Amino acid sequence: MEKAKITFTNGMVVEAEENASSLITERKPDFPSDLSVVTVTGTNGEHVYKNAEIIECASVDGRYWFSFREISETERASKQLQANIEYIAMMTDVDLGEV
């Protein structure tokens, strides 16, 4: 398998093996909370993910398999709107109930 280098916004670098779109490490890395820019450099060149999300993959060998995806602007806006609603409900002691 080929090697890949993953660079995070805070400068942290993780070395991983690359298998198609999956990245593989011996154990789960301590990922930073800021995934606003994640750069993966490997056999297919460099791919920059903006507002990334970690997708955990099934492991076939006991190692940690994962990949990244970009969160769309619509999805980000929806999550922010929901967070704002929940914050306002909490601050005004409003029970939103089960949705």
DANORHU-V696311 format. One line per field, one symbol per residue. phi: phi as a letter, one per 40 degrees, with the letter a starting at -180 (. if undefined). A space follows every 50 residues. Layout:
phi: ???
This chain:
phi: .ccbbbbbdcgcbbcacbbfccbbbcacccccccbcabbbbaccgbbbcb fcbcbcbccbbgccbaabaccccccccccccccccccccccbfbccgcb
